[in-house]
Amino acid sequence: MSRIGKLPITIPAGVTVSQKDNVITVKGPKGELVQEINPAIVVEVNGNELTVTRPNDERQNRAMHGLYRSLISNMVIGVSEGYKKELELVGVGYRVTNTGNLLDFALGYTHNIYMQLPPEIKVETKSERNKNPLVILESADKQLLGQVCAKIRSFRKVEPYKGKGVRFVGEVVRRKSGKSASK
């Protein structure tokens, strides 16, 4: 039995979970999320607990059991508490500003990079003197938030020699010594 899949999901107050055919809808104070699930996986709601079960121990069903349990759990947490990610821009002259959901990055290229964020994501930028610029992203959808963060990081990956680039706040970057350290 899947260790993750067999864990029940507690549904907090103010969150409703409904299922129609193979689509699960989770509504809460932070929004509404929809996930289509495989017809072989059974989702049962008992009071304020939700359980995910599989029909047999076939390899495909075992794989989907834990997956759909995690996806539904992330949806419940997202609509009740929400998710938040903070990115910092480390480097001389690296800046970011936002106008609504349009981000404007200056990352050392000859041109600025503009990125239009989906409407489900709330964005805030902070630029304080003698501190690295910050991008704070909030959303109820964990998958979408992670995908947007990965896209922003891809604009300027953190390099190991000087540590410059876009990184998460608190992320540890393994540093390398330059070629003069080998002698």
DAMO-V745942 format. One record per helix or strand of 2 or more residues. SS is the DSSP state (hx for helix, st for strand). FROM is the first residue (numbers start at 1). LEN is the number of residues. Records with the same first field share a line. If there is no record, write none. Layout:
SS = FROM-LEN  FROM-LEN
//
This chain:
st = 9-2  16-5  23-6  31-6  42-5  49-5  83-8  95-5  102-5  113-4  122-5  133-7  165-4
hx = 59-22  142-14  179-4
//
